[in-house]
Amino acid sequence: MASGFDFGYENQMNALLTPEQQAWLEAQAAAGNIPSVEEAVRAAVADVMEITEDDLAWAKSYVDAARSSSGSVTEGAAFIASLRERAARLRSE
């Protein structure tokens, strides 16, 4: 094998990353946050494949239930503010 590496895959591919992406991945691998640059790229591709192939049929019942709910809708910022207020109250108790 020309590269000297054997990842157990018959077909291999080279991918071009930006210098920033490469530096970040190498730093993460050096810090032990990811097993290797190659494994991180394989995991990222697998995640994208799973996301793009998911037809979201599993979510239909949740969406239907939410649409038929008579509950109120809260804007995201207001909801976050209420969570922060509640957390502050709980901390002060």
Secondary structure per residue as TSV (DSSP state, phi and psi in degrees):
chain	resnum	aa	ss	phi	psi
A	1	M	-	360.0	132.8
A	2	A	T	-66.9	-37.1
A	3	S	T	-77.2	-19.2
A	4	G	S	86.4	-3.8
A	5	F	-	-108.2	141.1
A	6	D	-	-127.0	103.6
A	7	F	-	-91.7	4.5
A	8	G	S	82.6	11.4
A	9	Y	-	-113.3	132.8
A	10	E	S	-72.1	-41.0
A	11	N	S	-103.2	126.3
A	12	Q	-	-121.6	161.6
A	13	M	-	-140.3	143.3
A	14	N	-	-98.0	137.5
A	15	A	-	-123.7	138.1
A	16	L	-	-91.7	124.8
A	17	L	-	-110.6	159.1
A	18	T	-	-69.4	157.7
A	19	P	H	-56.5	-36.3
A	20	E	H	-66.3	-42.7
A	21	Q	H	-63.5	-44.5
A	22	Q	H	-62.8	-45.2
A	23	A	H	-62.5	-41.9
A	24	W	H	-64.4	-46.9
A	25	L	H	-61.4	-43.9
A	26	E	H	-63.4	-39.7
A	27	A	H	-65.4	-40.1
A	28	Q	H	-64.3	-40.8
A	29	A	H	-66.5	-42.6
A	30	A	H	-63.8	-33.0
A	31	A	T	-81.3	-6.5
A	32	G	T	82.6	11.5
A	33	N	S	-78.4	-22.4
A	34	I	S	-135.3	150.8
A	35	P	S	-63.0	-40.1
A	36	S	-	-167.9	163.6
A	37	V	H	-60.3	-44.8
A	38	E	H	-61.3	-43.9
A	39	E	H	-66.2	-37.7
A	40	A	H	-63.4	-41.3
A	41	V	H	-66.6	-43.1
A	42	R	H	-60.2	-42.8
A	43	A	H	-65.4	-40.3
A	44	A	H	-63.9	-43.2
A	45	V	H	-64.8	-42.3
A	46	A	H	-60.9	-40.8
A	47	D	H	-63.8	-44.3
A	48	V	H	-63.8	-40.4
A	49	M	H	-60.8	-44.3
A	50	E	H	-64.5	-42.7
A	51	I	H	-65.1	-45.4
A	52	T	H	-75.0	-22.8
A	53	E	H	-91.2	-9.9
A	54	D	-	-77.7	121.2
A	55	D	-	-85.6	-0.2
A	56	L	-	62.3	19.0
A	57	A	G	-58.9	-32.2
A	58	W	G	-61.9	-23.5
A	59	A	G	-89.3	-10.2
A	60	K	H	-55.4	-45.9
A	61	S	H	-64.2	-34.7
A	62	Y	H	-68.3	-42.6
A	63	V	H	-64.7	-44.8
A	64	D	H	-61.3	-42.7
A	65	A	H	-64.3	-40.5
A	66	A	H	-66.6	-40.1
A	67	R	H	-67.0	-34.3
A	68	S	H	-87.7	-6.5
A	69	S	-	-68.3	142.5
A	70	S	-	-94.3	10.0
A	71	G	-	-68.1	165.3
A	72	S	-	-86.6	158.1
A	73	V	-	-106.5	132.5
A	74	T	-	-115.9	133.4
A	75	E	-	-63.9	146.5
A	76	G	H	-54.1	-47.7
A	77	A	H	-63.0	-39.9
A	78	A	H	-66.6	-38.4
A	79	F	H	-64.5	-44.9
A	80	I	H	-62.1	-42.4
A	81	A	H	-60.9	-41.5
A	82	S	H	-66.7	-36.6
A	83	L	H	-64.4	-41.7
A	84	R	H	-64.5	-40.6
A	85	E	H	-62.7	-43.5
A	86	R	H	-64.3	-42.3
A	87	A	H	-62.1	-40.8
A	88	A	H	-63.5	-42.5
A	89	R	H	-61.6	-43.9
A	90	L	H	-64.9	-37.6
A	91	R	H	-66.5	-32.0
A	92	S	H	-83.0	-11.0
A	93	E	-	-77.1	360.0
